[in-house]
Amino acid sequence: MIRQVHADEQRSFVGWRYTLLSDIVMGCGWNLQAGDRGMLGGMTQTVMLSGELFRPFQPDLLTEDWLQRHGDLTNSVRDLISAFAKQLAAFLPNWL
């Protein structure tokens, strides 16, 4: 979860946004950037994420049904890959 703010000087609060670990795994470019010193004193690396990976947070995301569907990384990634393959099939009908 991240706190979204306006780009103005006051950096006023817009709302909370979230992303799933599966979205990060599938949507991140994995181009590591040099970071600063971590909590244990060693140098860290930062993974840059697109703001498009984050969606508005809604209270209904905390329901048991939503948590059941999105609580397992393996199943979430499998669902994303399946959806991607179906979208790809529309452009490459003989591929799948």
Backbone torsions as a table, in degrees:
resi	resn	phi	psi	omega
1	MET	NA	143.4	175.7
2	ILE	-130.9	157.7	176.5
3	ARG	-99.0	115.3	179.5
4	GLN	-87.7	132.4	178.4
5	VAL	-126.8	159.2	175.5
6	HIS	-69.9	156.7	179.3
7	ALA	-82.6	5.0	-179.9
8	ASP	-74.7	173.7	-177.4
9	GLU	-60.8	-35.1	-178.6
10	GLN	-75.5	-17.6	-177.4
11	ARG	49.3	50.4	-177.4
12	SER	-67.2	147.6	-175.5
13	PHE	-66.5	131.0	175.6
14	VAL	-101.1	-50.3	-179.1
15	GLY	167.6	177.1	177.8
16	TRP	-93.0	141.3	176.8
17	ARG	-129.4	156.4	-177.8
18	TYR	-140.5	162.7	170.0
19	THR	-143.6	156.6	178.0
20	LEU	-93.5	154.3	176.2
21	LEU	-58.0	-38.4	178.7
22	SER	-62.5	-35.7	177.4
23	ASP	-66.3	-37.1	178.1
24	ILE	-67.2	-45.8	-179.0
25	VAL	-59.5	-44.0	-175.2
26	MET	-86.3	-25.7	-171.3
27	GLY	-108.6	-4.2	-176.8
28	CYS	-87.8	143.2	178.6
29	GLY	-76.4	-14.9	-179.8
30	TRP	56.1	31.2	171.4
31	ASN	-90.7	103.1	-175.1
32	LEU	-72.0	139.7	176.7
33	GLN	-112.1	146.3	177.0
34	ALA	-63.4	136.4	179.0
35	GLY	-108.8	-163.3	179.2
36	ASP	-104.8	-168.7	178.3
37	ARG	-72.9	134.9	179.2
38	GLY	-83.9	-175.1	-177.0
39	MET	-64.3	-25.6	179.6
40	LEU	-95.9	7.6	175.5
41	GLY	93.1	-12.6	-179.6
42	GLY	-85.6	161.7	177.9
43	MET	-70.6	147.5	-178.9
44	THR	-118.0	170.4	173.1
45	GLN	-123.8	149.8	-178.5
46	THR	-117.2	132.1	174.6
47	VAL	-97.3	121.9	-178.9
48	MET	-82.4	132.9	180.0
49	LEU	-118.1	141.6	175.4
50	SER	-73.1	142.2	175.4
51	GLY	-62.7	-20.5	179.5
52	GLU	-68.7	-16.7	177.9
53	LEU	-74.7	-15.2	-175.2
54	PHE	-99.3	135.1	-179.6
55	ARG	-117.5	156.4	178.2
56	PRO	-60.2	136.7	177.8
57	PHE	-81.8	131.3	178.2
58	GLN	-123.6	144.3	-179.5
59	PRO	-57.3	-27.8	-178.9
60	ASP	-69.9	-7.2	176.7
61	LEU	-72.1	-8.6	-178.8
62	LEU	-100.0	11.7	178.9
63	THR	-76.3	156.7	178.9
64	GLU	-60.6	-39.4	-179.2
65	ASP	-61.6	-46.7	179.6
66	TRP	-63.4	-43.0	179.9
67	LEU	-64.6	-36.1	176.9
68	GLN	-62.6	-43.4	-177.4
69	ARG	-71.6	-33.3	-172.3
70	HIS	-114.4	5.2	-174.6
71	GLY	-83.8	-6.9	-177.0
72	ASP	-115.3	115.7	-176.4
73	LEU	-60.5	-44.1	-178.5
74	THR	-59.0	-47.4	179.8
75	ASN	-67.6	-37.1	179.3
76	SER	-64.0	-45.1	179.2
77	VAL	-65.6	-41.3	178.5
78	ARG	-60.1	-42.3	178.9
79	ASP	-64.7	-40.6	178.3
80	LEU	-63.9	-43.2	179.5
81	ILE	-64.7	-41.2	178.5
82	SER	-62.1	-45.0	179.1
83	ALA	-63.9	-40.7	178.5
84	PHE	-63.4	-42.7	179.7
85	ALA	-62.5	-39.2	178.6
86	LYS	-66.3	-39.9	177.6
87	GLN	-65.8	-40.0	179.1
88	LEU	-65.1	-37.9	-179.1
89	ALA	-61.6	-28.9	178.6
90	ALA	-66.6	-29.8	179.9
91	PHE	-94.2	-25.1	-179.4
92	LEU	-127.7	71.7	-171.6
93	PRO	-58.9	-27.5	-179.3
94	ASN	-90.0	-2.4	-175.5
95	TRP	-74.7	-41.7	-177.1
96	LEU	-103.2	NA	NA
